[in-house]
Amino acid sequence: MRSVKVVAELPNLKAVPSNYYVDNYHHNCASSSPAIIDTTHDDSVIPIIDFSLLYSEDPHQYSKVIQELGRACQHWGFFMVVNHGIGESLMKELIGVTKEFFLMPEEDKWMYKGEKVFDPIKYGTSFNYTSKDINTSYWRDYLKLSLHPQFHSPDQPTNFREVLGEYCEKSRKVARKLLSGISESLGLEEELMETSLDLDSGFEMFVANYYPACPQPELVMGLPPHSDFGLLTFLIQNEVGGLQIQHNGKWIDINPIPNSILVNTGDHLEIFTNGKYKSVLHKAVVNKMARISIGIANCPAMNATVSPAASPLIQNERFPPLYLPKKYSEYVEMQQTKPLDGKSCLDQIKITGLAEGGSH
């Protein structure tokens, strides 16, 4: 097996090998311009959440940001977090050491090749082993690490562990505060999510993606349309775009503002909120410059059984539960061993005949 980086650096490569070709439909349905970013409440713009206001002692400011957070989860499933307290220098340093990892010699990276879903350190390439078409590979190399409850990191580059550890500790605090605000936006007691999902032992996963420069980006895909498992995913990236999300039936490009963290809601927040806050389809396209993205998945504990939260999200016949309870670890294994195909895993635990009633 060879990485996409090796393929991209083949001498005189002018055409993409045919095994990387994908259906052009996903490219053609994207919009031609990026989504507008501002701080209005218009549903045509990506929401921006001022994280610092979640600590505001001004009741009006605090109530306002809680409402904005709820609207962002309900109507977009993606939002940008600013004033989050994580230094821009630390974020850039993490992107830098991640780039160093992907630029290491191939033999050093393949030392971390993972064979199983729950291997704590796993380097690999493409998604061909779970593709619906076994002859199609995606233009992506990746590194996956389990961060919590136990922290894992490769030994190289030498400062990778230190930088990653500092970023994870800070981002975990941001995630817990956002989840607390989300609980409040739903009218739930804060302890309900913490205890029922065992967030103190919550699973956290680091996923770094390297999308090498591609001579024919219109022919390939970095990642196909999919939703994320877990509650919230935090994303940072280098200055090269490539993320697209589905909103109101259209694919739009997302270009995060500097020093922001892009957050998206995951399948298990959709389950927990009984469909009120839905996970959103997104994909990665590639271009003629190399792109690096780093995601942190903030999730329930591995042994937690996730089901819709009790009242006010479930009210007998008016708002019946729309999803079957499922152990979190079993859901992850299902998602990681099947083709990435939209929200097919979530569809498997929907209660038939009731799924359309979850818009609240």
TORZAGU-678629 format. One record per residue (C-alpha): residue in three letters; residue number from 0; x negated, y, z negated. Coordinates in Angstrom, 2 decimals, always signed. Last residue first. Example, Ala and Ser with C-alpha at 12.3 -4.5 7.8 and 13.67 -1.06 7.14 Angstrom:
BEGIN
SER, 1, -13.67, -1.06, -7.14
ALA, 0, -12.30, -4.50, -7.80
END
This chain:
BEGIN
HIS, 359, +39.84, +19.95, -16.39
SER, 358, +38.09, +18.53, -13.28
GLY, 357, +38.36, +14.98, -14.51
GLY, 356, +41.59, +13.89, -12.85
GLU, 355, +40.04, +12.60, -9.66
ALA, 354, +38.25, +9.79, -11.49
LEU, 353, +41.45, +8.35, -12.94
GLY, 352, +42.36, +5.68, -10.41
THR, 351, +39.36, +3.50, -11.11
ILE, 350, +37.53, +4.17, -14.38
LYS, 349, +34.15, +5.45, -13.34
ILE, 348, +31.27, +3.17, -14.31
GLN, 347, +30.21, +2.18, -10.81
ASP, 346, +30.69, +5.71, -9.47
LEU, 345, +27.88, +6.89, -11.73
CYS, 344, +25.52, +4.46, -10.04
SER, 343, +26.66, +5.51, -6.54
LYS, 342, +26.08, +9.20, -7.18
GLY, 341, +24.23, +9.87, -3.91
ASP, 340, +22.47, +6.76, -2.70
LEU, 339, +19.01, +6.25, -4.15
PRO, 338, +18.72, +2.52, -3.51
LYS, 337, +18.96, +0.29, -6.60
THR, 336, +16.37, -0.64, -9.21
GLN, 335, +15.93, +2.76, -10.87
GLN, 334, +19.64, +3.52, -11.23
MET, 333, +20.55, +0.15, -12.72
GLU, 332, +17.59, +0.24, -15.10
VAL, 331, +18.54, +3.74, -16.19
TYR, 330, +22.15, +2.69, -16.80
GLU, 329, +21.08, -0.32, -18.87
SER, 328, +18.81, +1.88, -21.01
TYR, 327, +21.71, +4.27, -21.69
LYS, 326, +24.12, +1.61, -22.92
LYS, 325, +27.40, +2.00, -21.10
PRO, 324, +30.85, +3.22, -22.12
LEU, 323, +33.29, +3.29, -19.19
TYR, 322, +34.03, +6.63, -17.63
LEU, 321, +37.19, +8.70, -17.07
PRO, 320, +38.50, +8.86, -20.64
PRO, 319, +42.09, +10.14, -20.60
PHE, 318, +42.74, +13.90, -20.45
ARG, 317, +46.52, +14.43, -20.55
GLU, 316, +47.40, +10.83, -21.45
ASN, 315, +45.48, +10.81, -24.74
GLN, 314, +43.52, +14.01, -25.21
ILE, 313, +39.86, +13.42, -24.40
LEU, 312, +37.61, +16.44, -23.99
PRO, 311, +39.00, +18.18, -27.09
SER, 310, +38.75, +15.57, -28.58
ALA, 309, +36.20, +12.69, -28.41
ALA, 308, +33.10, +12.64, -26.28
PRO, 307, +33.07, +10.54, -23.11
SER, 306, +30.81, +7.49, -23.37
VAL, 305, +27.09, +6.87, -23.79
THR, 304, +25.83, +3.91, -25.78
ALA, 303, +22.53, +4.87, -27.34
ASN, 302, +19.71, +2.29, -27.32
MET, 301, +17.46, +4.29, -24.99
ALA, 300, +18.09, +7.52, -26.85
PRO, 299, +19.95, +10.13, -24.83
CYS, 298, +18.06, +12.06, -22.14
ASN, 297, +15.94, +15.06, -21.30
ALA, 296, +14.31, +14.46, -17.89
ILE, 295, +11.22, +16.60, -17.34
GLY, 294, +10.55, +17.38, -13.68
ILE, 293, +7.39, +18.59, -12.02
SER, 292, +7.33, +19.63, -8.38
ILE, 291, +4.29, +19.84, -6.10
ARG, 290, +4.52, +20.93, -2.47
ALA, 289, +1.96, +20.63, +0.31
MET, 288, +2.46, +22.96, +3.26
LYS, 287, +3.87, +22.01, +6.66
ASN, 286, +7.31, +21.25, +5.29
VAL, 285, +9.18, +18.76, +3.17
VAL, 284, +12.78, +18.30, +2.09
ALA, 283, +13.77, +17.29, -1.42
LYS, 282, +17.32, +16.39, -2.37
HIS, 281, +20.14, +17.44, -4.69
LEU, 280, +23.54, +16.09, -5.67
VAL, 279, +25.03, +17.62, -8.80
SER, 278, +25.89, +16.19, -12.20
LYS, 277, +29.32, +17.31, -13.34
TYR, 276, +30.34, +19.32, -16.39
LYS, 275, +34.04, +18.66, -17.00
GLY, 274, +33.73, +15.00, -16.01
ASN, 273, +34.34, +13.44, -19.42
THR, 272, +31.84, +15.80, -21.07
PHE, 271, +29.68, +12.83, -22.20
ILE, 270, +29.89, +11.18, -18.77
GLU, 269, +28.95, +14.35, -16.89
LEU, 268, +26.18, +15.01, -19.41
HIS, 267, +25.06, +11.46, -18.76
ASP, 266, +24.91, +11.93, -15.01
GLY, 265, +22.58, +14.90, -15.25
THR, 264, +22.88, +18.69, -15.40
ASN, 263, +20.23, +20.75, -13.66
VAL, 262, +17.70, +23.21, -15.04
LEU, 261, +15.27, +25.36, -13.07
ILE, 260, +12.68, +26.84, -15.37
SER, 259, +11.69, +30.44, -14.69
ASN, 258, +8.22, +31.96, -14.62
PRO, 257, +8.70, +33.35, -11.10
ILE, 256, +12.18, +33.14, -9.53
PRO, 255, +13.22, +29.72, -8.26
ASN, 254, +13.73, +29.24, -4.50
ILE, 253, +16.68, +26.92, -3.97
ASP, 252, +17.79, +26.06, -0.45
ILE, 251, +21.46, +25.34, +0.14
TRP, 250, +23.34, +22.23, +1.24
LYS, 249, +27.06, +22.82, +1.67
GLY, 248, +30.18, +21.17, +0.24
ASN, 247, +30.84, +23.83, -2.39
HIS, 246, +27.29, +23.42, -3.67
GLN, 245, +24.86, +20.65, -2.72
ILE, 244, +21.32, +21.36, -3.80
GLN, 243, +18.11, +21.76, -1.80
LEU, 242, +14.58, +21.70, -3.16
GLY, 241, +11.71, +22.24, -0.72
GLY, 240, +9.96, +25.48, -1.57
VAL, 239, +6.20, +26.01, -1.94
GLU, 238, +5.02, +28.25, -4.79
ASN, 237, +4.19, +25.38, -7.11
GLN, 236, +7.02, +23.75, -8.99
ILE, 235, +8.98, +23.70, -12.25
LEU, 234, +12.00, +21.55, -13.01
PHE, 233, +13.81, +20.77, -16.25
THR, 232, +16.37, +17.96, -16.08
LEU, 231, +19.32, +17.93, -18.47
LEU, 230, +21.51, +15.11, -19.82
GLY, 229, +20.15, +11.84, -18.44
PHE, 228, +20.24, +10.26, -15.00
ASP, 227, +19.68, +12.54, -12.05
SER, 226, +21.88, +12.94, -8.96
HIS, 225, +20.86, +11.88, -5.48
PRO, 224, +20.42, +13.07, -1.90
PRO, 223, +17.25, +11.58, -0.39
LEU, 222, +13.75, +12.48, -1.59
GLY, 221, +10.85, +13.85, +0.44
MET, 220, +12.62, +13.42, +3.78
VAL, 219, +11.19, +13.01, +7.27
LEU, 218, +11.73, +14.01, +10.88
GLU, 217, +12.08, +17.80, +10.53
PRO, 216, +8.81, +17.89, +8.58
GLN, 215, +6.74, +16.95, +11.65
PRO, 214, +3.09, +17.68, +10.82
CYS, 213, +3.70, +17.16, +7.08
ALA, 212, +1.81, +18.78, +4.22
PRO, 211, +1.85, +16.38, +1.29
TYR, 210, +4.87, +16.10, -1.04
TYR, 209, +3.54, +15.39, -4.52
ASN, 208, +6.19, +14.65, -7.14
ALA, 207, +5.62, +14.69, -10.89
VAL, 206, +8.20, +12.92, -13.03
PHE, 205, +7.93, +13.24, -16.82
MET, 204, +10.48, +11.28, -18.82
GLU, 203, +12.06, +11.99, -22.17
PHE, 202, +14.13, +9.49, -24.13
GLY, 201, +16.00, +10.86, -27.12
SER, 200, +14.97, +9.63, -30.55
ASP, 199, +16.04, +12.87, -32.26
LEU, 198, +18.81, +13.03, -29.63
ASP, 197, +20.66, +10.04, -31.08
LEU, 196, +23.41, +10.24, -28.41
SER, 195, +26.30, +10.05, -30.90
THR, 194, +24.34, +11.93, -33.56
GLU, 193, +23.03, +14.92, -31.68
MET, 192, +26.05, +15.22, -29.40
LEU, 191, +28.49, +15.29, -32.31
GLU, 190, +26.23, +17.33, -34.59
GLU, 189, +26.79, +20.50, -32.58
GLU, 188, +30.53, +20.35, -33.15
LEU, 187, +32.33, +20.55, -29.85
GLY, 186, +34.17, +23.53, -28.36
LEU, 185, +32.74, +22.82, -24.92
SER, 184, +30.63, +25.99, -24.86
GLU, 183, +29.38, +25.00, -28.31
SER, 182, +28.09, +21.68, -27.02
ILE, 181, +26.38, +23.50, -24.15
GLY, 180, +24.72, +25.86, -26.61
SER, 179, +23.37, +22.95, -28.64
LEU, 178, +22.20, +21.29, -25.44
LEU, 177, +20.37, +24.51, -24.52
LYS, 176, +18.71, +24.64, -27.95
ARG, 175, +17.65, +21.00, -27.69
ALA, 174, +16.21, +21.53, -24.22
VAL, 173, +14.21, +24.61, -25.23
LYS, 172, +12.71, +22.74, -28.18
ARG, 171, +11.77, +19.85, -25.90
SER, 170, +10.18, +22.29, -23.45
LYS, 169, +7.73, +23.50, -26.12
GLU, 168, +6.59, +20.04, -27.21
CYS, 167, +6.43, +18.85, -23.63
TYR, 166, +4.26, +21.77, -22.51
GLU, 165, +1.75, +21.21, -25.32
GLY, 164, +1.52, +17.48, -24.66
LEU, 163, +1.14, +17.99, -20.91
VAL, 162, -1.78, +20.38, -21.39
GLU, 161, -3.58, +18.11, -23.86
ARG, 160, -3.00, +14.91, -21.89
PHE, 159, -4.11, +16.40, -18.57
ASN, 158, -7.34, +17.87, -19.97
THR, 157, -9.63, +15.07, -18.74
PRO, 156, -7.90, +14.51, -15.41
GLN, 155, -7.58, +11.62, -16.03
ASP, 154, -6.76, +9.56, -19.10
PRO, 153, -3.17, +9.08, -17.95
SER, 152, -0.48, +10.16, -20.40
HIS, 151, +2.01, +8.53, -22.74
PHE, 150, +3.95, +9.99, -25.67
GLN, 149, +6.26, +7.73, -27.66
PRO, 148, +9.79, +8.91, -28.55
HIS, 147, +9.31, +10.56, -26.08
LEU, 146, +6.99, +11.23, -23.15
SER, 145, +7.39, +8.28, -20.76
LEU, 144, +5.37, +9.08, -17.65
LYS, 143, +6.13, +8.95, -13.93
LEU, 142, +3.64, +9.95, -11.23
TYR, 141, +4.80, +10.34, -7.65
ASP, 140, +3.84, +10.31, -3.98
ARG, 139, +6.38, +11.56, -1.45
TRP, 138, +7.22, +11.49, +2.26
TYR, 137, +9.94, +8.85, +1.99
SER, 136, +9.71, +5.40, +3.54
THR, 135, +12.16, +3.74, +5.93
ASN, 134, +11.75, +0.12, +7.04
ILE, 133, +13.53, -1.26, +3.98
ASP, 132, +16.64, +0.69, +4.96
LYS, 131, +18.83, +1.01, +1.88
SER, 130, +15.69, +2.21, +0.14
THR, 129, +14.69, +0.81, -3.23
TYR, 128, +11.20, -0.48, -2.41
ASN, 127, +10.76, +2.27, +0.19
PHE, 126, +10.94, +5.03, -2.37
SER, 125, +7.72, +6.73, -1.38
THR, 124, +4.53, +6.27, -3.38
GLY, 123, +3.50, +5.10, -6.79
TYR, 122, +1.99, +5.95, -10.14
LYS, 121, +3.63, +4.59, -13.29
ILE, 120, +2.81, +5.19, -16.93
PRO, 119, +5.26, +4.02, -19.62
ASP, 118, +6.33, +0.92, -17.66
PHE, 117, +10.12, +0.94, -18.10
VAL, 116, +11.16, +0.13, -14.55
LYS, 115, +8.45, -2.47, -13.99
GLU, 114, +5.39, -2.78, -11.74
GLY, 113, +3.51, +0.42, -12.43
LYS, 112, +0.36, +1.51, -10.62
TYR, 111, -1.82, +3.43, -13.02
MET, 110, -5.15, +2.12, -11.75
TRP, 109, -3.76, +3.17, -8.35
LYS, 108, -4.72, +6.76, -9.19
ASP, 107, -8.44, +6.07, -9.70
GLU, 106, -8.62, +3.87, -6.59
GLU, 105, -7.05, +6.63, -4.49
PRO, 104, -9.66, +9.22, -5.41
MET, 103, -8.18, +12.15, -7.38
LEU, 102, -6.19, +14.80, -5.50
PHE, 101, -2.89, +13.68, -7.03
PHE, 100, -4.32, +14.07, -10.52
GLU, 99, -5.83, +17.48, -9.80
LYS, 98, -2.40, +18.67, -8.59
THR, 97, -0.97, +17.62, -11.95
VAL, 96, -3.78, +19.50, -13.69
GLY, 95, -2.83, +22.66, -11.78
ILE, 94, +0.93, +22.33, -12.22
LEU, 93, +0.36, +21.98, -15.96
GLU, 92, -1.96, +25.00, -15.96
LYS, 91, +0.64, +27.05, -14.11
MET, 90, +3.25, +26.22, -16.74
LEU, 89, +0.79, +27.00, -19.54
SER, 88, -0.13, +30.37, -17.97
GLU, 87, +3.55, +31.26, -17.60
GLY, 86, +3.96, +30.84, -21.33
ILE, 85, +6.97, +28.91, -22.57
GLY, 84, +9.23, +31.30, -24.51
HIS, 83, +12.38, +30.66, -22.48
ASN, 82, +12.77, +34.26, -21.32
VAL, 81, +14.34, +32.90, -18.12
VAL, 80, +16.39, +29.77, -17.46
MET, 79, +17.62, +29.15, -13.93
PHE, 78, +20.86, +27.26, -13.38
PHE, 77, +22.09, +24.09, -11.71
GLY, 76, +25.30, +22.13, -12.39
TRP, 75, +27.03, +24.86, -10.39
HIS, 74, +30.63, +25.46, -11.46
GLN, 73, +30.89, +23.64, -14.78
CYS, 72, +27.32, +23.82, -16.04
ALA, 71, +26.85, +27.46, -15.03
ARG, 70, +30.27, +28.39, -16.44
GLY, 69, +29.39, +26.83, -19.78
LEU, 68, +26.03, +28.60, -19.93
GLU, 67, +27.66, +31.92, -19.06
GLN, 66, +30.20, +31.42, -21.86
ILE, 65, +27.43, +30.66, -24.36
VAL, 64, +25.49, +33.71, -23.06
LYS, 63, +28.49, +35.99, -23.66
SER, 62, +29.22, +34.67, -27.14
TYR, 61, +25.63, +35.37, -28.19
GLN, 60, +25.63, +38.89, -26.72
HIS, 59, +28.94, +39.73, -28.41
PRO, 58, +27.95, +38.20, -31.76
ASP, 57, +24.66, +40.17, -31.84
GLU, 56, +22.30, +38.01, -33.89
SER, 55, +20.77, +36.73, -30.67
TYR, 54, +18.99, +33.36, -30.72
LEU, 53, +20.82, +32.01, -27.65
LEU, 52, +20.09, +35.44, -26.15
SER, 51, +16.42, +34.47, -25.72
PHE, 50, +17.42, +31.85, -23.14
ASP, 49, +18.59, +34.42, -20.62
ILE, 48, +20.55, +32.13, -18.30
ILE, 47, +20.51, +32.86, -14.58
PRO, 46, +23.39, +31.51, -12.50
ILE, 45, +22.89, +30.77, -8.80
VAL, 44, +25.01, +33.06, -6.67
SER, 43, +28.25, +32.48, -4.73
ASP, 42, +30.21, +31.82, -7.91
ASP, 41, +30.07, +35.52, -8.77
HIS, 40, +29.32, +35.96, -12.48
THR, 39, +26.51, +38.40, -11.81
THR, 38, +22.89, +37.84, -12.83
ASP, 37, +21.21, +37.53, -9.46
ILE, 36, +19.87, +34.93, -7.06
ILE, 35, +21.07, +34.51, -3.50
ALA, 34, +20.89, +30.99, -2.10
PRO, 33, +18.27, +30.51, +0.56
SER, 32, +19.09, +30.84, +4.27
SER, 31, +19.68, +28.40, +7.12
SER, 30, +22.09, +26.19, +5.26
ALA, 29, +21.42, +22.48, +5.17
CYS, 28, +23.64, +20.11, +7.13
ASN, 27, +21.06, +19.57, +9.85
HIS, 26, +18.42, +18.24, +7.49
HIS, 25, +20.57, +15.52, +5.94
TYR, 24, +21.86, +14.48, +9.35
ASN, 23, +18.30, +13.95, +10.58
ASP, 22, +18.39, +10.33, +9.40
VAL, 21, +14.92, +9.39, +8.26
TYR, 20, +11.60, +8.67, +9.94
TYR, 19, +8.78, +7.61, +7.61
ASN, 18, +8.35, +4.14, +9.18
SER, 17, +7.80, +5.87, +12.54
PRO, 16, +4.40, +7.27, +11.61
VAL, 15, +4.53, +11.11, +11.63
ALA, 14, +2.88, +12.71, +14.61
LYS, 13, -0.20, +14.94, +14.91
LEU, 12, -2.65, +13.09, +12.68
ASN, 11, -6.12, +13.95, +14.02
PRO, 10, -7.93, +12.15, +11.22
LEU, 9, -5.54, +10.63, +8.66
GLU, 8, -4.95, +13.11, +5.83
ALA, 7, -1.16, +12.85, +5.81
VAL, 6, -1.35, +9.06, +5.67
VAL, 5, -3.73, +9.14, +2.70
LYS, 4, -1.48, +11.64, +0.89
VAL, 3, +1.52, +9.43, +1.67
SER, 2, -0.14, +6.79, -0.48
ARG, 1, -1.32, +3.45, +0.83
MET, 0, +0.00, +0.00, +0.00
END
